[in-house]
Each structure stands twice: as C-alpha cells, then as structure tokens.
C-alpha cells in the first residue's frame, strides 16, 4: 500500500480509483507552502492542479515521492529539473480538457464578436442598450491561431464551421502537417497583420512569456480581438490594456492571467474586454476525465511500471511487443546486480529475436533501473536510471538483434564477467531464467535464489541439499544446467527464505563448488 496526497480538488472518481487499488489517500487542500512540506513527508504520490507550487524544497522533504501528477496541462508550478534529480516522475494530463478548452475558446470568440457579457450586464442593471452593443459576424473573418497543437487544431475545426478563414503560426509544425487543419502557415508578424481574431494555444516557457506585447500589437489590424485560454503571462496584460484603451486593438477576452488568482487588473476596467477566472477546463466532463486519467498514471508509477505520460522520462512510447518484457528486464537487472561484485564498467542489454526489432530504449531503462535499485540506497526510476548509471561510471549499451539462435525471444544482460538471460514463455508470458554465466538453466525468477557453479560429478546435488537442510532452509525449486563446454555444471535453487551469508560461505566450502551467490529479488519499485 502506498500513500497518496491529493493537494487540490480532483474528481471523486480519481480518489475512489486510488483507494479501490488499496492505496492510502489523503485529500488535504489549500495548504500553505510550509504545510505542504510537512504533509509530503512519507508520501509516495502527490496529485496537484495549478495552485500548488511543487518546488525543490518539496522534493527534498518528500524523500519517498515516486510521482507528482498534475491534473491539467501546464507544469509551470512544478520544478521538473528538481523532480528529475530526485528520480521522481512528473506527469500531466494533456488530453482530458482539450475539448473543454477549445469550446471555451469559441465561447470567448463569440462573446467578443457579439458583446454578450456587456449586453447582459447592462440589461440586468436596467439599461436597454441595443445600439451600443452591436457586434460582428464571424463568417468570412480571419482567425489566427498561435500554436497548432491538439487544442489549436480543435479550435480550427470549430472556427471553420463558422465559415472563418483560419491561419496559424507555429515554428514546430511543418507546413504539410499544418495544411491539414488550416488554410496557411505564416509567421507571427504576418498572422497579427492579417487576423481579425487571434487565439493563443502555446505552453508558457521563457520564449513565450510576453509573446504578445506592445511591439507586436503595433503591427496588428485595428479591429483585432485577442483571445487567450492557454497560460497567463503569454500576453503582456499592461501592454494589451493600453492598446485596447487607446483603440489600437478592438478588444480582448482572457481566461488566464499572470499571477493567478487575481481580482484587479487594468483590463477589468475596459468595456471591450471579457474575462473569466481560468474556466477553460472547468467542465464536469473535463474534470471527471482528468481525475480518472491522473489516477491511472499515479497507479502505474506506484506499481513500478513505465508511465508513458511522464514528461521527464527520456522515452515516450513502449512498443506493444516489448511491454510484457519490462518487468522481466527489471527482474533481470535486480538479479544481475546481486550477481556482480561491483558495478560493471559496461552493461550490455541485448534484446534478441522479435523483441530485437522495435526501439529498445524503455527495456534498457528497465534493466538499469532494476540493477541500480539492487545496489543503491538511492531511489532509482525510469526518470534517472540512465543518468545515475552515467554518474556511477557505468556505460550502458543497448543491443538489438533481430534473430535469436536458441530462443524465439531472449533478453540478456552482460557485464563485469557475468551474464544473465531470460525470456517469457506460455500463453501467460511467464518469466523464466534461461542463462546464467554461460550455463543453460530453466527456472522462474524467485524472491530468494542461490546460483552455484560446480564440478560436473555425482554427489554435488546431495551435498548442497544437505547443507541447506541442516541450515533449516527449504528448497522450493531447483534446476541443474551445464556450460556449453561440458566442463562444469550449475544449480539454480529457489529457497523459501533469505539465505544468510554464512550459509553461502558454507556452500563455497563444499568440495566441488566453484562459485555460490545468493540473489535476492526485491519487490519491483
């Protein structure tokens, strides 16, 4: 059972899913920074939204953290670099709110075009101002989209339904890809000069903060209206307020602001500005999907599995063929770490057979994660496995071999004079060890294992079994193998309990035993 702290309100379905999986979930919202530092101690998973600041100090305090899950898109409130340094996965939900955000964008475009909030406020205040709030049609107007990602494309689809001409600016999208959604791909300066409406759908980064500023607004059409449902700070609000107040810009509609929450802004005093308090994802459907999605990602991390949505893992996809092999790779890594006296200077992770055809990055990371977890008291995850290996002076080399001589698929670790190989068998894809230091074996990985090499002569099995029996250690399983040369034999023994070092030393003292190593397989982390 893991501990999960939910620091901001998420949909009940997400909390229920985590609890149903057996996790201890504490919902504690509106904490101060000091309260968060106290609460995160001993927590394995932290779930937030946009208000909670997850700083380097939070990661220092949360030594047991495995994952931080943001039930939303942005991550500007999470120190991702500090998370990576501590080996903590950071995930966000990039899909659940995209329809809600696109629809809110269209709502603000319509509110701008038809002055709906202003007319409503006047009428409920007792003023019939029909002529004052005359609007504009969207048909035949040009919409400029800054950022042609998922939300930008959804907005383009909806705008075309209003017979708008849609153009876009996005340096990270090819013209060929862009033209499947918009009529033309232009520079930011061209977009501002041509557009009647502009909508923004980019992440907040050092490059995008203040992207819409006085200099850019000087180049705009005088009837331009700007809509921002992405992130605060991308629009320089003071520059925008001055442009609207002077009449250089016709109006604006903002759902996001720099330094939220805010209740005062020069924009709030302008009749031609529409504002909402960060409602882009605030629909019942989006919140339900976000809570459910982030709970799924957190549960994957708490189970020690690969989390494809993690933003700080150097691989984003797991080929379907390799997905069942990730647990085997981690188990082999743990066992290999016990097999070696020290960390090898070079670790080779070979995937042979059909599994040698797709990208092997994630399987290599899983093996390194398992190995380092077995020899280090520091937390090791998919996030920092390769970096930690490099820091410890271990070179990691992934090898893909599209064919395998002895097995349809074989995953092998080599380094420091040792080797360990395994595969999955049967319809249930059960893991089995098939190779250990050049000896052919056949045994499922077990929590407690002894690996021996010995002279190939009668009496060896009896001598080893007798010594273990005298030590009160029961044998659950045993497999005997031979080296390809036939000069020595091996025994892989699964025991019912840990094997003390003095028993291992006793095995080494048995006449004919060449090597003996206890391989304890820890639970996957």
Residue pairs with C-beta under 8 A, 6 or more apart in sequence:
1 22
1 23
1 24
2 23
2 24
2 44
2 45
2 66
2 302
3 23
3 24
3 26
3 42
3 43
3 44
3 45
3 64
4 18
4 23
4 24
4 25
4 26
4 43
4 44
4 45
4 46
4 47
4 298
4 302
5 26
5 28
5 39
5 40
5 43
5 45
5 46
5 47
6 14
6 15
6 25
6 26
6 27
6 28
6 29
6 47
7 28
7 29
7 31
7 36
7 39
7 46
7 47
7 48
7 52
8 29
8 47
8 48
8 49
8 50
8 51
8 52
8 71
9 27
9 29
9 49
10 47
10 49
10 71
10 287
10 290
10 291
10 294
10 295
11 287
11 288
11 290
11 291
11 292
12 291
13 288
13 291
13 292
13 295
14 47
14 71
14 290
14 291
14 292
14 294
14 295
15 25
15 27
15 291
15 295
17 292
17 295
17 296
17 299
18 25
18 45
18 295
18 298
18 299
19 25
21 299
23 45
23 299
23 302
26 39
28 39
31 39
31 52
33 53
33 55
36 52
36 58
37 57
37 58
37 61
38 61
40 46
40 58
40 61
40 62
40 65
41 61
41 62
41 63
41 64
42 64
43 62
43 64
43 65
44 64
44 65
44 66
44 67
44 302
45 65
45 66
45 67
45 68
45 69
45 298
45 301
45 302
46 54
46 58
46 62
46 65
46 67
46 68
46 69
47 68
47 69
47 70
47 71
47 294
47 295
47 298
48 54
48 68
48 69
48 70
48 71
48 77
48 78
49 70
49 71
49 72
50 70
50 72
50 74
50 77
50 260
50 278
51 77
52 77
53 77
54 68
54 77
54 78
54 79
54 83
55 79
55 82
56 79
56 82
58 79
59 65
59 79
59 82
59 83
59 85
59 86
59 88
60 86
62 88
63 379
65 86
65 88
66 88
66 89
66 301
66 302
66 379
66 381
66 525
67 88
67 89
67 90
67 91
67 297
67 298
67 301
67 302
67 307
67 310
68 78
68 83
68 88
68 89
68 90
68 91
69 91
69 92
69 93
69 294
69 295
69 297
69 298
70 77
70 78
70 90
70 91
70 92
70 93
70 294
71 93
71 290
71 291
71 293
71 294
72 92
72 93
72 97
72 281
72 290
73 92
73 93
73 94
73 97
73 101
73 203
73 281
74 92
74 203
74 204
74 231
75 90
75 92
75 311
76 204
76 231
78 90
80 90
80 311
80 312
83 89
83 90
83 312
83 383
84 90
84 312
84 383
84 384
84 387
85 384
86 379
86 384
87 378
87 379
87 380
87 381
87 383
87 384
87 388
88 379
88 381
88 383
89 301
89 307
89 310
89 312
89 313
89 381
89 382
89 383
90 310
90 311
90 312
91 294
91 297
91 298
91 301
91 307
91 309
91 310
91 311
92 309
92 311
93 289
93 290
93 293
93 294
93 297
93 309
94 150
94 309
95 150
95 289
95 293
96 281
96 286
96 289
96 290
96 292
96 293
97 280
97 281
97 283
97 286
97 289
97 290
98 150
98 151
98 154
99 154
99 285
99 286
100 280
100 281
100 282
100 283
100 285
100 286
101 151
101 201
101 229
101 280
101 281
101 286
102 151
102 154
102 155
102 158
103 158
103 283
104 229
104 255
104 276
104 279
104 280
105 151
105 155
105 199
105 201
105 227
105 229
105 280
106 155
106 158
106 159
108 227
108 229
108 253
108 255
108 274
108 276
109 138
109 143
109 159
109 197
109 199
109 225
109 227
109 253
110 116
110 138
111 117
111 253
111 274
112 197
112 225
112 227
112 251
112 252
112 253
112 274
113 135
113 136
113 137
113 138
113 197
113 225
114 133
114 135
114 136
115 133
115 134
115 135
117 274
118 133
118 271
118 272
118 274
119 129
119 133
122 128
122 129
122 132
122 133
123 129
136 196
138 159
138 162
138 163
138 164
138 197
139 162
139 163
139 164
140 163
140 164
140 165
141 164
141 165
141 196
141 197
142 164
142 165
142 166
142 167
142 194
142 195
142 196
142 197
143 155
143 156
143 159
143 164
143 165
143 166
143 167
143 195
143 196
143 197
143 198
143 199
144 167
144 168
144 169
144 186
144 191
144 192
144 194
144 195
144 197
144 198
144 199
145 152
145 155
145 156
145 166
145 167
145 168
145 169
145 170
145 182
145 198
145 199
145 201
146 152
146 168
146 169
146 170
146 188
146 191
146 198
146 199
146 200
146 201
146 202
146 211
147 168
147 169
147 170
147 200
147 201
147 202
147 230
148 156
148 168
148 170
148 173
148 178
148 181
148 182
148 185
148 201
149 170
149 201
149 202
151 201
151 229
151 230
152 168
152 170
152 181
152 199
152 201
153 181
155 199
155 201
156 166
156 168
156 181
156 182
157 181
159 166
160 166
164 197
165 183
166 181
166 182
166 183
167 182
167 183
167 184
167 185
167 186
167 191
167 194
167 195
168 178
168 181
168 182
168 184
168 185
168 186
168 191
169 185
169 186
169 187
169 188
169 190
169 191
170 178
170 185
173 185
175 185
178 185
179 185
186 194
188 211
188 216
189 216
189 219
191 198
192 198
192 216
192 217
192 219
192 220
192 221
192 224
193 219
193 220
193 221
194 221
195 220
195 221
195 224
196 221
196 223
196 224
196 225
197 224
197 225
197 226
197 227
198 212
198 224
198 225
198 226
198 227
199 226
199 227
199 228
199 229
200 211
200 212
200 226
200 227
200 228
200 229
200 230
200 234
200 235
201 229
201 230
202 208
202 211
202 230
202 231
202 234
203 230
203 231
204 230
204 231
204 232
204 233
204 234
208 231
208 234
209 233
209 234
210 233
210 234
210 236
211 234
211 235
212 226
212 228
212 234
212 235
212 236
212 239
212 240
213 236
213 239
214 236
214 239
214 242
214 243
217 224
217 239
217 240
217 243
217 248
217 249
218 248
220 243
220 248
220 249
222 247
222 248
222 249
222 250
223 250
224 249
224 250
225 249
225 250
225 251
225 252
225 253
226 235
226 240
226 249
226 251
226 252
226 253
227 252
227 253
227 254
228 234
228 235
228 252
228 253
228 254
228 255
228 256
229 255
229 256
229 280
230 256
231 256
232 256
232 257
232 258
232 259
232 260
233 258
235 252
235 254
237 254
237 257
237 258
237 265
237 266
237 267
238 266
240 249
240 252
240 267
241 265
241 266
241 267
241 270
241 273
242 266
243 249
244 250
244 251
244 252
244 267
244 270
244 272
244 273
245 266
245 270
250 272
251 272
251 273
251 274
252 267
252 272
252 273
252 274
253 273
253 274
253 275
253 276
254 267
254 273
254 274
254 275
254 276
255 275
255 276
255 277
255 278
255 279
255 280
256 278
256 280
257 265
257 278
260 278
261 277
261 278
265 275
267 273
267 275
268 275
281 287
281 290
297 307
297 309
297 310
300 306
300 307
301 307
301 310
303 524
304 330
304 523
304 524
304 525
305 326
305 327
306 313
306 318
306 326
306 362
306 365
306 366
306 382
307 313
307 382
308 316
308 317
308 318
310 382
310 383
312 383
313 365
313 382
313 383
314 361
314 365
314 386
315 359
315 361
315 362
315 365
315 382
317 359
317 362
318 326
318 362
319 358
319 359
321 354
321 355
321 357
321 358
322 351
322 355
322 358
322 360
322 362
322 363
324 424
324 429
325 351
325 355
325 363
325 409
325 411
325 424
326 362
326 363
326 366
327 366
327 431
327 524
328 411
328 422
328 423
328 424
328 431
328 445
329 349
329 363
329 364
329 366
329 367
329 370
329 411
330 366
330 367
330 369
330 370
330 373
330 524
331 370
331 422
331 431
331 445
331 521
331 524
332 367
332 370
332 411
332 413
332 420
332 421
332 422
332 433
332 445
333 366
333 367
333 368
333 369
333 370
333 371
333 372
333 373
333 374
333 413
334 370
334 371
334 373
334 374
334 521
334 522
335 370
335 374
335 420
335 433
335 445
335 449
335 519
335 521
336 367
336 370
336 371
336 374
336 413
336 415
336 418
336 420
337 370
337 371
337 372
337 373
337 374
337 375
338 374
338 517
338 518
338 519
338 520
339 418
339 420
339 436
339 437
339 451
339 517
339 519
340 415
340 416
340 418
341 416
342 416
343 375
343 392
343 393
343 394
343 416
344 394
344 415
344 416
344 418
345 393
345 394
345 395
345 415
345 416
346 394
346 395
346 396
346 397
346 415
347 367
347 368
347 371
347 389
347 394
347 395
347 396
347 397
347 413
347 414
347 415
348 397
348 398
348 399
348 412
348 413
348 414
348 415
349 360
349 363
349 364
349 367
349 368
349 396
349 397
349 398
349 399
349 411
349 412
349 413
350 356
350 398
350 399
350 400
350 401
350 410
350 411
350 412
350 413
350 414
351 360
351 363
351 398
351 399
351 400
351 401
351 409
351 410
351 411
352 401
352 402
352 403
352 404
352 407
352 409
352 410
352 411
352 412
353 401
353 402
353 403
353 404
353 407
353 408
353 409
353 410
354 402
354 408
354 409
355 363
355 409
355 411
356 400
356 401
356 402
356 403
356 404
356 409
357 400
357 402
360 398
360 399
360 400
361 398
362 382
363 398
363 411
364 386
364 396
364 398
365 382
365 385
365 386
366 382
367 411
367 413
368 385
368 386
368 389
368 396
369 380
369 381
369 382
369 385
370 524
371 413
372 380
372 385
372 388
372 389
372 392
373 380
373 522
373 525
374 522
376 388
378 388
379 525
380 388
380 525
381 525
386 396
389 395
389 396
390 396
394 415
404 410
406 434
407 423
407 434
408 423
409 423
409 424
410 421
410 422
410 423
410 434
410 435
411 421
411 422
411 423
412 419
412 420
412 421
412 422
412 435
413 419
413 420
413 421
418 437
419 435
419 436
419 437
419 438
420 433
420 435
420 436
420 437
421 433
421 434
421 435
421 436
422 431
422 432
422 433
422 434
422 435
422 445
423 431
423 432
423 434
424 430
424 431
424 432
425 432
430 444
431 444
431 445
432 442
432 443
432 444
432 445
433 441
433 442
433 443
433 444
433 445
433 492
434 440
434 441
434 442
435 441
436 451
436 481
436 490
436 492
437 451
437 453
437 490
437 515
438 483
438 484
439 453
439 481
439 482
439 483
439 488
439 489
439 490
440 481
440 482
440 484
441 479
441 480
441 481
441 490
441 492
442 479
442 481
443 449
443 477
443 478
443 479
443 492
443 494
444 477
444 494
445 521
446 476
446 477
446 494
446 495
446 521
447 520
447 521
448 494
448 495
448 496
448 497
448 498
448 499
448 518
448 520
448 521
449 492
449 493
449 494
449 495
449 518
449 519
449 520
449 521
450 491
450 492
450 493
450 495
450 499
450 504
450 507
450 516
450 517
450 518
450 519
451 490
451 491
451 492
451 493
451 515
451 516
451 517
451 519
452 464
452 490
452 491
452 493
452 507
452 513
452 514
452 515
452 516
452 517
453 483
453 488
453 489
453 490
453 513
453 514
453 515
454 460
454 464
454 488
454 489
454 490
454 491
454 512
454 513
454 514
455 488
455 489
455 512
455 514
456 482
456 486
456 487
456 488
456 489
457 512
459 512
460 489
460 491
460 510
460 512
460 513
461 478
461 480
461 491
463 510
463 511
463 512
464 491
464 493
464 507
464 510
464 513
465 475
467 503
467 506
467 507
467 510
468 474
468 475
468 493
468 495
468 499
468 503
468 507
471 500
471 503
471 506
473 495
473 496
473 497
473 499
473 503
474 495
474 496
474 497
475 493
475 494
475 495
475 496
476 494
476 495
476 496
477 493
477 494
478 491
478 492
478 493
478 494
479 491
479 492
480 489
480 490
480 491
481 489
481 490
481 491
481 492
482 488
482 489
482 490
483 489
483 490
488 514
498 518
498 520
499 518
501 518
504 516
504 517
504 518
507 513
507 516
508 515
508 516
